[in-house]
Amino acid sequence: MQAAAVVARKAPCALSGRSMKAVLPAVSRPALEQNLPEEVAAYWFSEPDEALREVIDADIAWLDFHSAELVARGIEVALRLQWLFTVAAGVEMFDLAALREKGAILTDGAGVNAAVVADYAVMGILVAAKRYDEVVRQAGRHQWAAAAPGVVELDGSCALIIGYGAIGTKIADRLRAFGVTVTGVTRSGRDGTVSAERWRPRLGEFDWVVLAAPSTEQTHALIGPAELAAMRSSAWLINIARGDLVDQDALIDALSTGRIGGAFLDTVSPEPLPADHPLWSAPNCLMTMHLAGRSQSRLVERGAALFLENLQAFLAGGLMRNVVDLDRGY
């Protein structure tokens, strides 16, 4: 359950004797243009159709569309693509099989959003502990609270963090500062964490179950009826990973019957969630519309810095950061 954070792999040597074409988002131009080497000819796009037209003969592309269909189309039409960059930490929107067939490298943005997403996860836990959502509702009604709606203390509580990569470890650092005992989950059980095979029997030990793992075939519906039944009746599920890690029908049932304390969901499935979806009105369910990674002002700046670092390695045939294993999906 370890998200790809700082992974390196030998990059192919750049083609010699011609410029390399890079198709890049116009929003990144101020941060990138003055730092691109002469051998890279950049095409800046503002709309997806511009990128789809220009990526046909591109060697390098940064295609962060808000549509899996458009991303798949971009990969399909790119005839000589060598390296695809994304600022996203999760790569479920990308056709990994098609990239593998093309022999292209995919690097993700693991670590770029780690601090702000970790902040959001801790915010969710604090909101749940003190039921700040109810405080806001009472204030909106101009109603003076007679008692605190939430009295849970973080100090002395226990958290299980499933996915102990760049984001998960930062969540752990923040929670420990509040006196929370943290247990991390990784595939191998490295460095004192719990392995992917051993966390389920321990679910009843934790007040907070935090999902920070990548979306893969292995993590689909990772939290289902059995896992929800094994949790403490007062425990909260915190999902800042991907919506498909949770069986949402089972979660709605668990919330409706009071089987668990509640859920703080930054991600759901599908996105955007239809207005009539029952998850909106499930008891003790707080949703934040996948805003965690966007709750910052430096996303493009951070992404551009990572792109330039990897571009230098790519052109030199060196080691690139955050290379995605196209077989594992992270």
N, C-alpha and C positions, 0 to 999 in steps of 0.2 A: 504494500500500500504506500510506497514511497513515490511521491510525485517527482518528475524529472526536474531537477533544480540546476545543478551545475554539472552537466555531462559533456564530455569532450570526445571528439572522434577526428581522425585524420581527414582533412578536407581534400578534394581533388585539386590539382594544380589548375590555375586559370588558363584558359586558352590563350595561346600566344599569336601575335601577328594581327590582331584586330581588337577593337574596343569591345568591351562587354556591355551589353544593354541591360539596364536595370529599370523595372517598372515600379514606381514608388508613389505613395499617396502624397498629394499636394500639401496636406496638413503637416507633413514631416519636412517639407522643403527648407524652412528657415533653420532647422537644426542640422540638416544633412548637407545642403548644397555646397557650402564652403569647405566641407571636409571630405568630399568625394575625390578619390584619386583620378588622375587624368585618363586612365584606361577604362574608366566606367562612364558610359554615356547614359544619363538619366532621362527617363520620361516620367513626368509628373501628372498624375491623373486626379481628377476631382469626382468623376462619376464612374461606376462600375463598367459601363459600356466602353468607356475610353480605355480602361485597363484591359478588358477582354480583347479589344482590337490590337493593342500594342504588345500584349504578353505573348503573342504567337511566336515571335522571334527573340524573346527575351531570355537571357541567361540567368538573371536574378529577378525575383519579384517579391513584393510585400503586398499581399492580398488579404487584408482584413475586412472582408465584406460582412454584413450582418445577415447573410443568407448562405446556408450550406449549398444550395443549388448553384448560386453564382460562383462560390469558391470552387466547386466541382467543375463547373464550366471552364473556369480559368485554368485549372490544372489540365483539363482535357485538351484545350486548344494550344497550350504551350508546347511547342515542338522541340525546343532545345533547352528547356529549363534545367539548370543545374542545382540551384539553391532557392528554396522558398522560405521566406521569413514571416513569422507572425508574432505580434506582441502578446497574443493570448497565451495563457498558461495551459489551457486544455486544448486538445487538437481533434476533438470528436467531429468538428465540422469539415475536416480535411479528408480527402479520399487517399488514404495511406497506401492502398493497393496500387492505385494509379501512379503515385509518386515512386513506389518501389519499382514498378515496371519501367518507368522513365529513367531510373537510376539517379533520381534527384535527392538532395538532402533537404530535410525539413528541420528548422530550428524554431523553438518556441520562446515565449517570453517568461518562462518560469523564473520567479524572483523579482521581476519588474514590479508586480503588484503585491508582492508578499506582505510588505509592511501595512499597506492600507487595508488589505483583506483581513489580515490578522486583527487590526484595530476593529474592523466591523464585527468579526466573530466575538471579540470580547465585549463590544457594545451590546450584542445580542444577549450574551450571558448576563450582563448587568441589568439590561432592560427586563429580562425574565426574572432575575432574582428580586428586583425591587418593584416589578410590574409597573414600570414607568409608562407603559402604554395606557394603563388605567389612570395614572396620575394626569396624563395629558388629556384624556377624555373628561375627567372630572373638572380640570381647569377650563376646558372648552365649554362646559356647562355652567361655569362660574360657581362651582360647588366646592365649598371648603371641606377637605377630607377630615373625617373624624378619626380615622386610623390609617396607618400605612397599608396600601394594598399588597405590598410585597415585603416579606420579612426574612427572606433567605439570605444568609451570609456566605460570601465566597470563601472567607477564611475557614479552613478546615474541610472544605468540600473537595470532591474528587472528579477529575475530568479524564475521559478517554478520547484521544485524538487519533482518528483513523486516517492515516496518510501523514507521515512525519517527514515531509520534505521541506522546501523553502517556506511555505506558508504554515504548515503544521508546527514546525519548530519555533516560529515567531509567536504563534498563538501560545505555545507552552511557556515561552519566556515571559509573556505578559501575564498569563494566569498565575504563574509562580509568584510574581510580585504581589498578588492579592492573597497569597497564602493557600492557593489551590494545589493539591497533589495531582500531578499529571502523569498519565501513562500513555506512551505513544505506540502506534501500531505501524510496523513496516512488513514488507514481504518476508524478510529474512529473520526478523527479530534482533537486528543488530543494535549494538550500543545500549543494551539494557531495555530495548523496546520489546513489545509482544509481537510474535510472528502472526502472519495472516491466518494461520490455522488455530490460534489459541485465544483470540480475544472474545469470541462469542460466549464461552462458558463464564466469563467474568463480567458480563454486561450488568449484572445486578449490583455491582460494587460502585457504580458511578452515578453522580448527580448530573453530569453533563456529558453527552455523547456528541462529539464534534466530527463532522465529515469534512476532510480536506484531501481526499484521495482523487486521482484522475478518473475520468469516465472511460472505462474499457469494458470488454465483454465480461471480464471477471468481476467487475464492481457493479454491474447492472443489478438493480434491486438488491443491493447489499443489505439494506435495512428493510426487512419484510415482516410478516406476521410473527414469526418465531422470535426475531430479534426484539421487536417492540414488546412482545409478551415477557421477554427476559429482563427488560429494563425495570428499574425502580418505578413505582407508581408516581413518584414525585420528580422523576428525571425529565430533563429537556433534551430534545434532539436539536442540534445546531448544524445546519447545512450551508456551507459556503463553498461547496465543491460544484457538483452538477445535479440537476434535478433527478436524472435517471438513476442515481444511487439509491433512491428511496422508492419503495412500492407505495405510491400515493393513496391508493384505495385502502391499503392496510393502515396507513398513517391516519387517514380521515376516520376510520373506524376506531383506532386507538385513542384519538383525541375526543371523539364523540362519546365514547364510553368511559372516559377518564382513566384509561389504561396507563397513560403516561402524563406527566405534568404539563407538557406543551411542546411546541416546536417553533424555532426561529429559522425561517427559510429565506436565504438570499437567492436561492436558485430553485426552480420548479420545472415541471415538464407538462405541457409544452410552454415555451416562452414566445410571445407574451401569453399569460394565462387567460383563457376566455373569461369574460365578465360573469358568466353564469356557472363557472366551475365551483363545485362544493368546497374546495379548499379555502376559498375566500372567506367562507362563513364558518369554518370548522372552529370549535372552541379552543381557546388558548393557542391559536396559530397566528404568528406574526410573520408577515412577508415584507421583503424590502426590494422586490422587483429587480434583482441582479444588479444592484447599485454598488456593491462593495468595491469592485475594482475601478469603478468610475468615480468614486468619492475622493478625487484627487485633482490637482491642477498640473501635474508633471508627467502624465502618462506618455505623451508623445516624446517629451524630452528624454525620459528614461528608455523608451523603446528605441529611439534614434541612437542613443549611446551604445546600446547592446548591438544594434545593427552595424554600426561602424566598427565596433570591436570584432564582430564576426566577419565583416567584409575584409578587414585587414588579414585575418587568418585565412579566409577563403582564397584570396588572391595570392597569398604566399604559400599555399598548400600546407597550412599549419593546423593547429587544433582549434576547433570551433566549440563554443559553449552551447549548451542546451540542445544538442543534436537528439532528435526524437528517434527512438527505436521503432521503426515502421512495423515491426512484427508485434511488439508489445503494446504499442499505441501511446507511449509516453516516453 
